[in-house]
Amino acid sequence: MKTCLRTTLLCVTLGFSASAQTNETGFVPIFDGQTLTGWHVSAKTGHSHASKNESGGRWVVEDGAIVGSQDIPANGGLVITDQMFSDFEVKLEMKNDFGPDSGLFLRSTEDGKAWQAMIDYHGGGNLMGIYGEGLGGKPHVRNFSFTDKVTVIDPKPTGEPPTPLPVLPEAWPYFWRHSQWNELRARIISNPPHITTWINGVKIMEWQETEVRHPNAGGIALQVHGGGDYTKQFVRYRNIQVKELKSGEKAH
């Protein structure tokens, strides 16, 4: 069943399952759905209080998903792939609580310097904007922000040139399915990198860096942000897959 809204550029398929898009040529799983084999936790970022606690947050596998939270109030960190990646496209499904600050880190170092596809799933936050984590906060480009409600967004494009949001606010509650699994995707190629992000198959952001400010390769990481008390709210990720690319190649 499809519902096409006159107020939006998007035709939304109700009941769409993100997992239906998982069988794409060239993508391979990097999470086995049962263990954290191939991943490790890093407490070396500024979101961890290593002097007080040697962990980088709480990361476990539950019901086929990587589940992250702060283990003690204010203490976060990363779970990062053992393997390094250069040019690639990564996709995953996300079902986070509305409150914790997370992120999908591209070419991440052990101390969390990375190009971040934002998963700031909270009031004032953003999904799939692009942020220079540990890189002076440059860039910081987005085309919407959440209000205090997950169903209400405020479209305010930033960047040069600004990227308009292809989903109008009226359509957001149909396009984004809170408390269900949604697909997030990011591609990074070359250095200076060209980064593109998608939500549920719709391109959200595209951005070109102009300087070489970070290594050509790094890990793929998921974040639990430090600060506050998010020991009882959780981020959840499953069906994590990657396609490695030749320099300049597009995955789809």
C-alpha positions in Angstrom: 0.0 0.0 0.0 1.4 3.4 -0.9 0.4 6.9 0.3 1.5 9.8 -1.8 1.2 13.2 0.0 0.6 16.3 -2.0 2.7 18.2 0.5 5.9 16.2 -0.1 8.3 15.2 -2.8 8.3 11.7 -1.4 6.0 8.8 -2.1 6.1 6.7 1.1 5.5 2.9 1.2 3.7 2.1 4.4 5.0 -1.1 6.1 8.3 -0.9 4.2 11.0 -3.1 5.8 14.5 -1.8 5.6 15.8 -5.4 5.8 14.3 -6.0 2.4 17.2 -3.9 0.9 19.9 -6.0 2.4 20.7 -8.3 -0.5 22.7 -5.9 -2.7 25.6 -7.0 -4.8 29.0 -6.6 -3.2 27.8 -5.9 0.3 29.2 -8.2 3.0 28.2 -8.4 6.7 30.6 -7.0 9.2 28.5 -8.0 12.2 27.4 -11.6 12.7 24.3 -10.8 14.7 25.5 -12.9 17.7 28.8 -11.7 19.0 31.1 -8.7 18.7 33.7 -10.7 16.8 35.5 -8.3 14.5 34.8 -5.3 16.7 36.4 -3.9 19.9 35.4 -1.2 22.4 37.6 1.9 22.6 37.7 4.1 25.7 40.3 6.4 24.2 37.8 9.1 23.1 36.9 12.2 25.0 33.5 10.6 25.6 35.1 8.1 28.0 36.5 8.8 31.4 39.3 6.3 31.2 40.9 7.7 34.4 37.8 6.6 36.3 36.6 3.7 34.2 38.5 1.7 31.7 35.4 0.9 29.6 34.1 2.8 26.6 30.5 2.4 27.6 28.4 -0.7 27.6 28.2 -2.7 24.3 26.4 -6.0 24.1 24.6 -8.1 21.5 20.9 -8.6 22.1 18.2 -10.0 19.8 20.6 -9.8 16.8 21.6 -6.2 17.3 24.6 -4.3 18.8 23.1 -2.5 21.8 25.0 0.4 23.3 24.6 2.7 26.4 26.6 4.4 29.0 27.7 1.9 31.6 27.9 4.6 34.3 26.5 8.1 34.0 28.4 10.3 31.6 30.7 7.5 30.4 30.5 6.7 26.7 32.8 5.5 23.9 33.0 3.6 20.7 32.7 0.1 19.3 34.9 0.0 16.3 35.8 -2.6 13.6 39.1 -4.3 13.8 39.4 -4.0 10.0 40.4 -0.7 8.4 38.5 0.6 5.4 39.3 3.3 2.9 36.7 3.9 0.2 33.4 2.2 1.1 29.7 2.3 1.5 28.2 1.1 4.8 24.6 0.5 5.6 22.8 -0.6 8.8 19.5 -0.6 10.5 18.9 1.5 13.5 16.2 1.5 16.3 17.5 3.8 19.0 15.7 5.3 21.9 15.0 9.1 21.4 17.4 10.7 23.7 21.0 9.3 23.4 23.5 10.9 21.1 25.2 8.5 18.8 27.0 8.5 15.4 28.3 6.4 12.5 32.0 7.1 12.3 33.8 6.7 8.9 37.6 6.1 8.8 37.7 6.4 12.6 40.9 6.4 14.6 41.1 4.6 17.9 40.6 7.9 19.7 37.5 8.7 17.7 38.7 11.2 15.0 36.5 10.6 12.0 34.1 11.8 9.4 30.8 11.3 11.2 27.4 10.6 9.7 25.4 12.0 12.6 22.9 9.9 14.6 22.1 12.6 17.1 18.6 11.2 17.8 17.4 13.7 20.3 15.8 17.2 20.5 18.0 19.6 18.6 19.8 16.7 16.9 20.0 15.4 13.4 20.2 12.2 11.3 22.7 11.7 8.5 24.2 15.2 8.6 28.0 15.3 8.3 30.4 16.3 11.1 34.2 16.4 11.5 34.5 14.5 14.7 37.7 15.5 16.4 38.5 17.5 13.3 37.7 20.9 14.6 34.0 20.4 14.1 34.5 21.0 10.4 32.3 20.3 8.6 29.0 20.6 10.4 26.3 20.3 7.7 22.7 19.3 8.1 19.4 20.0 6.5 17.0 19.5 9.5 16.9 19.3 13.3 14.6 17.5 15.5 12.3 19.5 17.8 11.6 18.0 21.2 9.4 15.4 19.4 10.7 12.7 17.2 7.8 13.2 14.8 8.5 16.9 14.3 11.5 18.4 12.4 12.7 21.9 11.6 14.2 22.0 8.1 17.2 24.4 8.2 19.8 23.6 5.5 23.4 24.5 6.3 26.6 24.4 4.2 27.9 25.8 0.9 25.7 25.4 -1.1 23.0 24.3 1.4 21.4 20.9 0.8 17.6 21.1 1.0 15.8 18.2 2.7 14.0 15.9 0.2 11.4 15.1 2.9 9.1 17.9 3.9 8.1 18.2 7.5 4.5 17.0 6.8 5.8 13.7 5.5 8.4 13.1 8.2 6.1 11.0 10.5 5.4 8.7 7.6 8.9 8.5 6.2 10.7 8.0 9.5 9.2 5.1 11.6 10.2 5.7 15.2 10.4 2.5 17.3 10.8 0.5 14.1 14.0 -0.4 12.2 15.1 2.2 9.7 18.0 2.0 7.3 20.9 4.5 7.4 23.7 4.5 4.8 26.8 6.4 4.2 29.5 6.4 1.4 33.0 7.9 1.6 35.4 8.0 -1.4 38.7 9.6 -2.1 40.8 12.0 0.1 39.8 14.8 0.4 36.7 12.8 0.8 33.3 13.0 -0.9 30.6 11.8 1.5 27.0 11.0 0.8 24.3 9.8 3.2 20.9 8.3 2.9 17.9 7.5 5.1 15.6 4.7 4.0 16.9 4.9 0.5 16.5 8.6 0.1 19.6 10.7 -0.3 19.9 13.2 2.5 23.3 14.9 2.3 26.2 15.1 -0.1 29.4 17.0 0.8 32.9 17.5 -0.7 35.9 18.2 1.6 38.6 20.4 0.1 41.6 19.5 2.2 43.4 16.3 3.3 42.8 16.5 7.0 42.5 12.9 8.0 44.0 9.5 7.0 42.9 7.6 3.9 41.6 4.6 6.0 40.2 3.8 9.4 37.6 1.8 11.2 33.8 1.9 11.0 32.6 2.8 14.5 29.4 3.4 16.5 29.3 5.9 19.3 27.6 6.4 22.6 28.2 10.0 23.6 29.5 11.0 27.0 27.8 13.4 29.4 24.4 13.3 31.2 23.0 10.0 32.3 22.0 7.6 29.5 22.5 4.4 31.3 18.9 3.4 30.8 18.5 4.5 27.2 19.9 2.6 24.4 21.2 2.7 20.8 20.5 -0.4 18.6 22.1 -1.4 15.3 21.8 -4.5 13.2 22.3 -5.9 9.7 25.6 -3.9 9.4 27.1 -4.4 5.9 29.9 -2.8 3.9 30.9 -2.6 0.3 34.5 -1.7 -0.4 35.0 0.5 -3.4 37.8 1.5 -5.7 38.7 5.1 -5.5 35.9 7.2 -7.1 33.6 4.3 -7.5 29.9 4.5 -6.6 28.2 1.6 -4.9 24.8 2.2 -6.4 
